[in-house]
């Protein structure tokens, strides 16, 4: 149980896909204007990450044992299929969210955090439960990054800031600052 908890906490904070590994930056920078949208995009990513983890566990155990050279293409096919399912479900269940997410929803397919999960889960040799903990922690970490950035950006819209601090440049400065803050978790957990 301790290993599963460590995998979860590590993927969420210490090795955060977005703020430490710089994976999944497209939705991080593009959909982080509103907290509500960030939460929903984070939930969609968590769903795809968990389903990808389950599929990768199955593929590694039963299919790719005899054909490891098909690993990358198999992961890409699985991820693209899962994202299509999520996109159809969101379009049917919440057309408003579908419009808010816009192009960023199908871009989950090319979100390197999803492919990174599949590759890391395989290379680290995680079993099924560790893979699920890795997917949940990674997804929650991505959601946390989205919500933190969105809340700061919402607050800055209401604040009286100089015009030079508005725009993409300042968003990148904020992202760098959040990244530095999350790097502090590495020292915290490596000492224990």
C-alpha positions as CSV (number, residue, x, y, z in Angstrom):
1,X,0.0,0.0,0.0
2,X,2.9,2.3,0.7
3,X,4.3,2.0,-2.8
4,X,0.9,2.7,-4.3
5,X,0.5,5.8,-2.1
6,X,4.0,7.0,-3.0
7,X,3.3,6.5,-6.8
8,X,0.1,8.6,-6.4
9,X,1.7,11.4,-4.4
10,X,4.8,11.4,-6.6
11,X,2.9,11.7,-9.8
12,X,0.6,14.4,-8.5
13,X,3.2,16.7,-6.8
14,X,6.8,15.6,-7.0
15,X,6.8,14.6,-10.7
16,X,3.8,16.6,-11.9
17,X,3.4,16.1,-15.6
18,X,2.8,19.8,-16.4
19,X,4.8,21.8,-13.9
20,X,7.8,19.5,-13.5
21,X,8.0,17.4,-16.7
22,X,6.4,20.1,-18.9
23,X,4.0,17.6,-20.5
24,X,0.5,18.7,-21.4
25,X,1.3,22.4,-21.8
26,X,-1.2,22.9,-24.7
27,X,-4.3,22.6,-22.4
28,X,-2.4,24.2,-19.5
29,X,-1.8,27.4,-21.4
30,X,-4.9,27.3,-23.6
31,X,-7.7,26.3,-21.3
32,X,-6.6,27.9,-18.1
33,X,-8.7,31.1,-18.4
34,X,-11.5,30.0,-16.1
35,X,-11.4,27.7,-13.1
36,X,-14.6,25.9,-14.1
37,X,-13.2,25.1,-17.6
38,X,-9.9,24.0,-16.0
39,X,-11.7,21.7,-13.7
40,X,-13.7,20.1,-16.5
41,X,-10.7,19.8,-18.8
42,X,-8.8,18.2,-15.8
43,X,-11.7,15.8,-15.3
44,X,-11.6,14.8,-19.0
45,X,-7.8,14.3,-18.8
46,X,-8.2,12.1,-15.7
47,X,-10.8,10.0,-17.4
48,X,-8.5,9.5,-20.4
49,X,-5.5,8.9,-18.3
50,X,-7.2,6.2,-16.2
51,X,-8.6,4.4,-19.3
52,X,-5.2,4.6,-20.9
53,X,-3.6,3.1,-17.8
54,X,-6.0,0.2,-17.9
55,X,-5.5,-0.3,-21.6
56,X,-1.7,-0.1,-21.3
57,X,-1.7,-2.7,-18.4
58,X,-3.8,-5.0,-20.6
59,X,-1.6,-4.5,-23.7
60,X,1.7,-4.9,-21.8
61,X,0.5,-8.1,-20.1
62,X,-1.3,-9.9,-22.9
63,X,-0.5,-8.4,-26.3
64,X,2.8,-6.7,-26.4
65,X,4.8,-9.4,-24.7
66,X,5.5,-11.1,-28.0
67,X,5.6,-7.9,-30.1
68,X,7.3,-5.0,-28.1
69,X,8.1,-3.2,-31.3
70,X,4.4,-2.4,-31.6
71,X,4.2,-0.7,-28.2
72,X,4.3,3.0,-29.4
73,X,1.8,2.6,-32.2
74,X,-0.5,0.6,-30.0
75,X,-0.4,3.3,-27.4
76,X,-1.2,6.0,-30.0
77,X,-4.2,4.0,-31.3
78,X,-5.6,3.4,-27.9
79,X,-5.2,7.0,-26.8
80,X,-6.8,8.3,-30.0
81,X,-9.7,5.9,-29.6
82,X,-10.3,6.9,-26.0
83,X,-10.2,10.6,-26.8
84,X,-12.8,10.1,-29.5
85,X,-15.1,8.3,-27.0
86,X,-14.6,11.1,-24.4
87,X,-15.2,13.8,-27.1
88,X,-18.5,12.1,-28.2
89,X,-19.6,11.7,-24.6
90,X,-18.9,15.4,-23.7
91,X,-20.6,16.6,-26.9
92,X,-23.7,14.5,-26.0
93,X,-23.8,15.2,-22.2
94,X,-22.6,18.8,-22.1
95,X,-22.7,20.8,-25.3
96,X,-21.7,24.0,-23.4
97,X,-18.5,22.4,-22.1
98,X,-17.8,21.0,-25.6
99,X,-17.9,24.5,-27.0
100,X,-15.8,25.9,-24.2
101,X,-13.1,23.4,-24.6
102,X,-13.1,23.9,-28.4
103,X,-10.0,22.6,-30.2
104,X,-8.4,21.6,-26.9
105,X,-10.6,18.6,-26.4
106,X,-9.5,16.7,-29.5
107,X,-6.0,17.9,-28.7
108,X,-6.0,15.5,-25.7
109,X,-5.1,12.9,-28.4
110,X,-1.8,14.7,-28.9
111,X,-1.4,15.6,-25.3
112,X,2.1,14.3,-24.5
113,X,1.1,13.8,-20.9
114,X,-1.2,10.9,-22.0
115,X,1.5,9.3,-24.1
116,X,4.0,10.0,-21.4
117,X,1.8,8.1,-18.9
118,X,1.8,5.1,-21.2
119,X,5.5,5.1,-21.7
120,X,6.4,5.8,-18.1
121,X,4.0,3.2,-16.8
122,X,5.6,0.6,-19.1
123,X,9.2,1.6,-18.5
124,X,8.8,1.8,-14.7
125,X,7.2,-1.7,-14.7
126,X,4.1,-0.6,-12.7
127,X,1.5,-3.3,-12.0
128,X,-2.2,-2.7,-12.5
129,X,-2.8,-0.9,-9.1
130,X,0.4,1.2,-9.3
131,X,-0.6,2.1,-12.9
132,X,-4.0,3.3,-11.7
133,X,-2.4,5.3,-8.9
134,X,0.0,6.8,-11.4
135,X,-2.9,7.8,-13.7
136,X,-5.0,9.2,-11.0
137,X,-2.1,11.1,-9.4
138,X,-0.9,12.4,-12.8
139,X,-4.4,13.5,-13.7
140,X,-5.1,15.2,-10.4
141,X,-1.7,16.9,-10.8
142,X,-2.6,18.1,-14.2
143,X,-6.0,19.3,-12.9
144,X,-4.3,21.1,-10.0
145,X,-2.0,22.9,-12.4
146,X,-4.9,23.9,-14.6
147,X,-6.9,25.2,-11.6
148,X,-4.0,27.0,-10.1
149,X,-3.2,28.8,-13.3
150,X,-6.9,29.6,-14.0
151,X,-7.4,31.0,-10.6
152,X,-4.4,33.3,-10.9
153,X,-5.5,34.4,-14.3
154,X,-9.1,35.1,-13.1
155,X,-7.7,37.1,-10.2
156,X,-5.4,39.1,-12.5
157,X,-8.4,40.0,-14.8
158,X,-10.0,41.7,-11.8
159,X,-6.8,43.3,-10.6
160,X,-5.4,46.6,-11.8
161,X,-2.2,45.4,-13.4
162,X,0.0,47.4,-15.9
163,X,-0.8,46.6,-19.5
164,X,2.7,45.3,-20.0
165,X,1.9,42.4,-17.6
166,X,-1.1,41.3,-19.6
167,X,-0.9,38.6,-22.2
168,X,1.0,35.5,-23.1
169,X,4.3,36.6,-21.8
170,X,3.0,37.1,-18.3
171,X,1.2,33.7,-18.4
172,X,4.6,32.1,-19.2
173,X,6.2,33.9,-16.2
174,X,3.3,32.6,-14.0
175,X,3.9,29.0,-15.4
176,X,7.6,29.3,-14.6
177,X,6.8,30.5,-11.1
178,X,4.3,27.7,-10.4
179,X,6.9,25.2,-11.7
180,X,9.5,26.5,-9.3
181,X,7.1,26.2,-6.5
182,X,6.4,22.6,-7.4
183,X,10.1,21.8,-7.6
184,X,10.2,22.4,-3.8
185,X,8.2,19.2,-3.4
186,X,11.1,17.1,-4.7
187,X,13.3,18.2,-1.8
188,X,10.5,17.6,0.7
189,X,10.0,14.0,-0.3
190,X,13.6,13.1,-1.1
191,X,14.6,13.8,2.6
192,X,12.1,11.3,4.0
